[in-house]
Amino acid sequence: MKKIRENMLYDLSNLENVLNILPDLADGKVFALLVIMTADKEIILRPIGEKYGSGIIDAIKEAAEKYPGCKMKLFEQNYDDWDRYFKHVVSREQII
């Protein structure tokens, strides 16, 4: 299991961190986002994909170890998003 580098976790208690994560979320190689709520109710965002590593289960395991008692939610881009949601509305070039 690869360790998550500290700068790949975004603690949303700091506005600068919120602004720093926005470009990463729009990166086409990021396909999932793990939202972690610590026992202290802090919200941590962990993008998943390319430079962040592609292991969803590894990210979940590491978050559970790093933040004991945390709660998590996974937002994942489905392989068929284009066909299911966008196809009849916008061109494929408009999809990140």
MIDO-939007 format. One record per residue: residue in one letter; y, x, z of N, C-alpha, C, O, CB in turn. Coordinates in steps of 0.001 Angstrom, whole numbers, padded with zeros to 6 digits, always signed. Glycine has a CB too. Layout:
BEGIN
AYXZYXZYXZYXZYXZ/...
//
This chain:
BEGIN
M-001178+000847+000000+000000+000000+000000+001240+000891+000000+001395+001747+000871-000001-000963+001224/K+002118+000688-000975+003368+001443-001034+004332+000911+000017+004389-000290+000280+004001+001361-002448/K+005068+001804+000598+006075+001401+001576+007345+000967+000861+007762+001591-000115+006376+002549+002561/I+007947-000085+001342+009217-000555+000799+010305+000393+001287+010421+000647+002485+009516-002039+001226/R+011090+000907+000372+012222+001743+000787+013270+000853+001448+013449-000303+001064+012835+002517-000432/E+013945+001393+002424+014938+000621+003185+015966-000059+002296+016357-001194+002568+015647+001518+004167/N+016412+000613+001236+017459+000024+000410+016925-001076-000503+017688-001649-001281+018125+001098-000420/M+015655-001375-000424+015099-002444-001237+014980-003740-000452+014524-004753-000982+013745-002041-001776/L+015383-003709+000790+015452-004909+001606+016923-005231+001806+017727-004339+002077+014709-004725+002976/Y+017267-006471+001676+018667-006863+001783+018848-007813+002956+018441-008973+002891+019157-007518+000475/D+019455-007322+004025+019763-008130+005194+021025-008923+004882+022092-008347+004671+019943-007243+006479/L+020900-010240+004852+022016-011078+004421+023074-011301+005490+023997-012087+005281+021500-012394+003969/S+022962-010626+006634+024007-010761+007643+025256-009981+007251+026295-010104+007900+023498-010287+009002/N+025163-009191+006207+026274-008373+005739+026650-008825+004326+025804-008805+003432+025905-006850+005766/L+027890-009228+004113+028336-009725+002809+028129-008697+001705+027795-009062+000579+029801-010118+002872/E+028321-007434+002008+028118-006393+000997+026674-006404+000491+026435-006210-000701+028469-005006+001575/N+025727-006627+001376+024324-006700+000961+024075-007893+000051+023302-007796-000902+023412-006781+002183/V+024716-009005+000332+024575-010190-000520+025066-009862-001922+024404-010191-002906+025360-011399+000066/L+026217-009219-002018+026771-008865-003325+025920-007818-004037+025819-007838-005264+028195-008354-003170/N+025315-006915-003294+024479-005872-003896+023201-006415-004508+022708-005858-005489+024133-004834-002866/I+022659-007476-003962+021377-007982-004464+021532-008833-005725+020574-008976-006485+020689-008797-003386/L+022697-009391-005957+022862-010311-007088+022474-009704-008432+021734-010348-009176+024287-010777-007153/P+022931-008500-008787+022496-007933-010075+020984-007729-010150+020391-007895-011216+023196-006606-010319/D+020359-007371-009033+018913-007175-009033+018170-008480-009292+017131-008482-009953+018464-006576-007709/L+018686-009573-008783+018026-010862-009006+018125-011300-010460+017279-012053-010941+018634-011929-008104/A+019150-010834-011160+019305-011178-012573+018586-010192-013494+018615-010357-014713+020778-011232-012932/D+017950-009183-012934+017190-008216-013726+015933-008897-014255+015166-009476-013486+016825-006953-012880/G+015724-008829-015551+014570-009479-016168+013230-008947-015707+012205-009594-015919+014655-009344-017634/K+013216-007782-015080+011958-007208-014605+011622-007629-013182+010524-007356-012698+012018-005703-014683/V+012549-008287-012511+012275-008854-011195+011712-010253-011435+012381-011106-012019+013576-008889-010279/F+010481-010484-010981+009822-011753-011261+009551-012591-010021+009048-013710-010116+008538-011500-011970/A+009887-012045-008858+009656-012803-007630+010648-012340-006566+011235-011262-006655+008189-012630-007132/L+010810-013185-005566+011697-012886-004452+011016-013359-003181+010641-014526-003065+013097-013559-004632/L+010859-012453-002234+010297-012800-000940+011457-012976+000034+012239-012051+000253+009286-011709-000440/V+011561-014154+000610+012590-014439+001609+011908-014337+002968+010898-014992+003225+013257-015867+001390/I+012471-013515+003818+011896-013255+005134+012893-013720+006187+014057-013320+006161+011547-011738+005317/M+012443-014562+007112+013279-014948+008244+012664-014299+009479+011550-014632+009883+013382-016525+008398/T+013403-013376+010065+012891-012653+011227+012840-013579+012435+013380-014685+012414+013765-011416+011531/A+012185-013107+013479+012111-013880+014720+013502-014131+015293+013708-015094+016031+011241-013153+015752/D+014469-013252+014948+015859-013412+015397+016683-014263+014439+017904-014347+014577+016514-012051+015559/K+016021-014896+013466+016653-015786+012481+017515-015047+011462+018347-015669+010802+017499-016812+013191/E+017334-013727+011318+018018-012991+010258+017266-013235+008959+016040-013349+008958+018105-011459+010583/I+017998-013314+007852+017388-013527+006546+017397-012207+005781+018437-011565+005636+018136-014641+005749/I+016226-011818+005299+016037-010596+004525+015492-011006+003163+014562-011809+003087+015069-009584+005255/L+016058-010465+002087+015555-010726+000742+014873-009474+000221+015375-008362+000390+016697-011170-000212/R+013722-009666-000416+012959-008550-000960+012578-008898-002400+011623-009644-002618+011685-008247-000088/P+013319-008362-003400+012939-008584-004796+011574-007949-005072+011186-006986-004411+014013-008004-005756/I+010857-008489-006045+009558-007950-006441+009548-007803-007955+009854-008747-008684+008383-008866-005956/G+009198-006620-008415+009151-006312-009839+009698-004926-010098+010611-004469-009410+009934-007346-010644/E+009145-004268-011075+009439-002908-011514+009846-001951-010398+008972-001512-009650+010516-002948-012524/K+011124-001604-010245+011506-000554-009285+011208-000941-007841+011174-000076-006965+012984-000238-009425/Y+010995-002212-007586+010671-002684-006245+009174-002721-006001+008732-002996-004885+011259-004057-006019/G+008389-002445-007034+006945-002570-006926+006532-003981-007305+007279-004936-007093+006464-002223-005501/S+005348-004104-007863+004894-005398-008367+003876-006071-007461+003325-007114-007815+004307-005231-009733/G+003623-005496-006319+002602-006047-005437+003143-007094-004484+003742-006758-003463+001962-004949-004653/I+002939-008351-004808+003406-009431-003934+002691-009367-002587+003328-009462-001538+003177-010811-004597/I+001381-009206-002616+000626-009173-001363+001030-007964-000524+001142-008071+000698-000888-009144-001644/D+001250-006818-001164+001711-005636-000422+003061-005893+000239+003279-005488+001380+001809-004420-001357/A+003963-006561-000468+005285-006871+000094+005153-007811+001290+005855-007654+002289+006199-007504-000981/I+004257-008782+001187+004037-009722+002291+003459-008992+003504+003906-009202+004631+003091-010867+001853/K+002467-008138+003268+001863-007378+004376+002897-006499+005063+002966-006450+006291+000697-006513+003865/E+003693-005810+004269+004686-004922+004860+005739-005698+005644+006147-005268+006723+005354-004088+003777/A+006184-006837+005114+007166-007651+005839+006584-008130+007167+007270-008131+008189+007611-008859+004983/A+005317-008538+007144+004668-009007+008373+004578-007888+009409+004736-008128+010606+003264-009551+008062/E+004324-006664+008942+004257-005518+009856+005639-005126+010372+005810-004831+011555+003608-004324+009158/K+006612-005125+009479+007960-004680+009847+008697-005707+010704+009494-005339+011567+008771-004387+008594/Y+008434-006984+010470+009120-008065+011185+008085-008974+011848+007848-010080+011363+010031-008884+010218/P+007466-008533+012943+006445-009355+013606+006992-010738+013954+008113-010871+014444+005937-008656+014878/G+006189-011752+013697+006600-013124+013998+007516-013735+012962+008023-014839+013158+007272-013164+015315/C+007741-013027+011849+008641-013555+010817+007988-014710+010067+006776-014915+010133+009043-012445+009828/K+008816-015448+009362+008360-016495+008451+008796-016071+007055+009817-015404+006886+008941-017921+008841/M+008009-016466+006054+008297-016019+004688+008176-017166+003697+007452-018138+003916+007356-014882+004285/K+008909-017019+002602+008808-017947+001474+008889-017107+000204+009713-016199+000100+009946-019055+001515/L+008028-017419-000753+007979-016682-002007+008536-017547-003131+008129-018695-003311+006536-016235-002325/F+009466-016982-003877+009966-017604-005103+009450-016743-006240+009750-015551-006308+011557-017724-005121/E+008670-017347-007141+008037-016573-008202+008311-017213-009551+008252-018434-009700+006525-016454-007964/Q+008612-016375-010529+008815-016849-011895+007440-017045-012522+006643-016109-012593+009692-015844-012736/N+007169-018252-012970+005878-018553-013587+005793-017972-014985+006807-017833-015668+005646-020059-013633/Y+004600-017638-015406+004395-017074-016746+004779-018060-017836+005096-017647-018952+002944-016651-016926/D+004758-019347-017539+005029-020353-018567+006365-021076-018373+006533-022202-018841+003913-021365-018587/D+007306-020439-017690+008630-021052-017495+009274-021462-018815+009869-022535-018919+009552-020087-016756/W+009152-020602-019816+009764-020895-021116+009261-022232-021652+010059-023103-021998+009462-019766-022126/D+007961-022394-021723+007387-023625-022273+007662-024840-021398+007916-025929-021914+005896-023463-022454/R+007615-024669-020108+007741-025806-019194+009176-026303-019025+009403-027508-018910+007189-025432-017851/Y+010141-025390-019010+011490-025788-018620+012583-025522-019649+013500-026333-019782+011844-025101-017381/F+012515-024438-020361+013634-024002-021185+013506-024308-022671+014514-024479-023355+013814-022559-021016/K+012300-024379-023168+012014-024400-024604+012860-025391-025402+013358-025045-026473+010575-024716-024813/H+013026-026581-024914+013731-027617-025669+015206-027736-025290+015889-028676-025695+013052-028946-025461/V+015681-026776-024511+017060-026848-024034+017900-025669-024523+019013-025860-025012+017083-026900-022516/V+017370-024451-024393+018111-023249-024777+017200-022315-025570+015981-022485-025594+018677-022524-023524/S+017814-021327-026218+017022-020360-026982+016342-019378-026030+016787-019179-024899+017913-019600-028002/R+015279-018781-026498+014529-017816-025685+015414-016629-025285+015226-016053-024213+013286-017316-026457/E+016372-016263-026136+017267-015147-025836+018140-015413-024612+018690-014472-024039+018147-014856-027034/Q+018275-016648-024206+019096-016985-023047+018330-016887-021732+018900-017104-020663+019653-018377-023204/I+017061-016567-021805+016237-016494-020607+016195-015051-020108+015954-014125-020882+014804-017023-020888/I+016427-014871-018826+016373-013535-018210+014929-013230-017866+014633-012159-017337+017282-013449-016930/
//
